[in-house]
Amino acid sequence: MKNRSFLQRIIGAPYVLWAAIFIVVPLLIVAYYAFTDPAGGFTVDNIKNLGDYGAIFRDSILYSVAATLIALVLAYPFAYVMSRKREKTQQIMMVLVMLPMWMSLLILTYSWMNILERNGIVNAFLGKLGLEPMTLIGTPAAVIFGMVYNYIPYMILPIYSVMSKIDPSVLEAAEDLGSGGASKLYRVILPLSMPGVVSGVTMVFVPSVSTFYISQKLGDGKILLVGDVIERQIQAQNNYNAGAALSLVLMVLIILSLALMKLFAGEGDDNLYV
């Protein structure tokens, strides 16, 4: 028994070392800069000054929540339909979902900049219909659209993965017991697929709330999110202390959001037996 325990520790040692080097150490470095001044002295001024960015944090959360909800509404029925198709059809749909993931975020964002710009494809089409061109770049809708487009595959895949494992006999049994339509969705499908929903929401919300490239390009510099401020503080102003303080608060907000989603998922599982 002791030999087995020792062997498990040996096997697990590389993972512990990896976590320490790439997770714990970077977090400690961020915390150090957040609570020090440029001279290295302890200070809480960096945290106190975050009140100046309250509106930016609010907008970042609102944009990310909107993008996550839209992605969920679009991805959930798609994942369900995909999970009910034949295997060959599922494979084709899987390739289509994963295609954007194989491309660079920079290329995808630049592509949509060209499509949505004043002289882009969308406005050219509107012109042929005799309509006035629309200002699309530099609007909240463009930024949210960019978030949804770039991250929706990460919503579809975990939901599909869970739904594809739902035994069809469970759904048939629910129908035999009188659960059909909305009732079957709420009492059976949704609780069983909740782990995939939580994973998908996490994988969309986290990169959305911390993004800066999408907001810079599709927002045309008019929309400022917390990721933009962090990037400016570190890259443009070399203010590592302020950037670290913003990053630390952002990480805390993300952790709290994940905790709430996990709590919600736990409550959702209980509905299966209501």
N, C-alpha and C positions, 0 to 999 in steps of 0.2 A: 504493500500500500504506500509506504514511504517512497519507494523507488518510482512508483507511478506519479506521485505528487511532484517529486523532483523533476521527472521527465516533462511533466506538464509545464512546470516553471521554465525549464530550458526552452521548450518549444514556444512559449508565450513571450519570452524575453525580447526577441526582435520586434514584436508588435508594441510592447511597452516602450522600448527605446525609440521606435518610430513616432509614437504618440508624444513622447517627451520632447523630441527634437523639432517636430513639425507642428505641434499643437500647443503644448504647454509653454515652451520657450518663447515662441512668437507672442503669445498672450501676455507673458511677463514683460516682454520688451514694450509692447503697446501700453501696458499699465504703467511701466516706468516713465515713459515719455509723457503720458497723460498727467502724471502727478509731479512733474518736475518742470523747471524753467530752462531756458537755453543754456544757463550756466550749470545745470545739474542739481540745483537746490530744490528742496521739496516745496510744492505750492498746490493750492486747490483753485487757483485763478482760472486755469484752463477749463475746469468743470463749471465754475461760476459763469464764465463767459458764454456757455452754451445756450443760455437763455436768449441770446441774440439770434439764435438759429431755430427758435421754436416754430416759426411758420414754415421753414424749410423741412423740418422733421415731419410736421403735419402733412405737408404736400406729398412728401415721399411715401408716407404710410397710406394716404388716400389713393394715390396713383397705383401703388402696389396692390392694395386691397381690390381696387376696381379691376386691374389687370388679372388678378388671381380669380376673382368671381366670374369674369367674362370667360377666361380660359376653362374654368370648371364647368360652366353652363354649356360651352361648346364641346368640351372633351368628353363629358360623362355619357351623353347619348351616343357619340361616335364610338367610344370604347365599348359600350354595351352592344351596339350593332356589330362591331368588329368581332367581339367575343362569340357571337351567335352564328357567324358565317362559317363556311367550310374552310378546311385547313389551307387550301391553296389561295383562297380569297383573303384569308387572314394574313398570309405571307406577303401578298401584294400590297395590302393596306399597311402592313408593318413597314415595308420599304418606303412607301410614300410618306409615312409619318417620320421616319428616321432621316430622310433626305436632307431636311434643313439642318439636322444635327451634325451632318458630315461637312457642312460648309462653315466658313469662318463667320463669326458674329459681325465682323467689320464689313465683309462682303455683303451679307444680307442687309445690314443697315444702310450701306451706301446704295444698294439696289433700290430700296424703298425710298431713299432720298430722291433718286432720279425719277421714280414713278410718281411721287406725290408733290414734287416741286412745281413752281408756277408754270413752267413750260413742259411739265411731265406728261406721262401717258394719260393719267386721269383727267387733267384739265384739257388735253388735246381731244379726248373723247367728248367731254362736255361741250367744247367748242363746236364740234361737228353736229351736236344736237341743238346748237343755237343758244347755249347757256353761257353765262358769265363764268370765268375761271374762279376757282375757290382757293382761298389761302389755307393750305393743309399743313405745310411744314411750319413749325413754331407754335403749334397748338397742343393743348393737353390731349386731345383725341389722337394726334399723331404719335405722341410719346406712349400712351397707353396701348395703342395698336401695335407699336414696335415691341413692347413688352410681351403682349399676347402672342404675336407671331413668332417671336424668337424662343419663347419658353413653353408654348402649349404642348410640344411633344413630350416634355417632362411631366405634364399633367396626364396625357393620354396613356403613356406606357405603364405606370404603376396601377392605374385604374383598370386597364385592360388585363394586366397580369393577374390581378385578383379576380376579376369577373370571369376570366377564362377558366378558373378553377372551381367556379360554382357548379355544383352537380345539377344538371337539368332536372333530375328527379325531385330535387328540393322545390324547384319552381312549379313542377307539376303537382306536387303534394299541396303547395300553397293554393293553387287554383282549385284543387279538389275540395279544399277546406273553405272555399268561398272567397279567397283573396285574389282579386283580379284588378288589373289596371293600377290605379294609384295606390291601392291598399297593398298590393304585392310589392310595388316599388318601395313604399315607405317601411313596411314591416319585414321584408325579406331581402330584397336586392340591396337597398341602401345600407342596412346594418352589416351585411356580409362584405360589401365593397368598401366600407369605411376605412380600413387600413390603407387601401390604395388611394382613397380620396385624401387622407391626411398626408400621405407621402407626396402626392401630386401637389397639394396646396403648399407644402413646405418647399418643394423643389421649384415652384414658380415664385412664391412670395419672397424667399430669401434673396435670389439674384435680382429681383425687380426692385426691392427696397434699397439695394446697395449699388445699383447700376449707375454709371455716369456717361457711358458712351452713347447709349440710346437717347438719353435726354439731351446730350450735347448736339447730336446730329439731327435727330428728328424734331428736337425742341428748338433748334437753330439759335441756341444761346439765350433764348427768352425764358426758358423754364429751368429753374435751378433746384436740383435735388441734393440730398445729403451726400451722395456719392460725388457729385460735382464739387461740392465744398471741400471734401476731404482731398480730392485730387488737386484742387487749386492750392490748398494749404501746403501740401507736401511737394508737389511738382513745381508750382509757379512761385510760391513764397518761401519755400524751404522752412516752413513752420511745422516741424515734426510734432511739437508738443500739442498744438491746437488740433492738428490732424489726428493724432493719437487719441485725444480726448473725445473727438467726434466719433472715431471708430469704436472706442470703448462703449460709449452710450448706445451706438447703433447695435453693437453685439448684444448688449443687455436687452434692448427692445426686441431683437430677433429671438433671443432665448425665452423671453416672456411670451412672445407670440407662439413659439413652438410648444410651450407648456400649456397654453390655453387650447391649442389645437389638439394636443394629446388628451386633455381633459374632456374636450368635446367628443373626441373619438370614443372615449370610454363610456360616455353617456349614450352615444349612438348605439353601441353594442347592446346596451340594455333593452333597446327598443325591439330587438329581435324576439324577445320573449314576452312582449306586452300583448 
